[in-house]
């Protein structure tokens, strides 16, 4: 679920809450003021895959490609083109 930042108009507390996009926080959990929270614009965070996983996938793809090339070379070396 997404995280949202709020500021209480009653006590000026900054609060981070986790709730669904359709829900709205209204009451301050710090001072219990009713309908006092307003959303504060924040920078979105993006989860990224660790680079080692990407590196492993690239290494695997390179090894598969090398093996395929080696297999193809073997096939073509044994192929008779009719040249004598």
Residue, then its C-alpha position, 0 to 999 in steps of 0.5 A: x500500500x502507498x505511504x502518504x505524508x500529512x501535516x496536522x493543522x492543529x499541532x503541526x506534526x508531520x505524519x507518514x501513514x500507510x493506507x489505500x488510495x481510496x482512503x483519506x486520513x482525517x484525524x491526527x494520531x498525535x493530538x486527536x484533532x478531528x479533520x485536521x490532516x492535510x496531505x503534503x506533497x512528497x517525492x515518490x520512491x521507486x523500488x529497484x532490483x538489486x544490480x547483482x540480479x541484473x548482472x546475473x541475468x546478463x551473464x546467464x544470457x551471454x553464456x547461453x549465447x556463447x553456447x548457442x554459437x559454439x553449437x552452431x559452429x560445430x554443425x557448420x563444420x560438419x556440413x558438406x557444402x559440396x565443395x571438393 
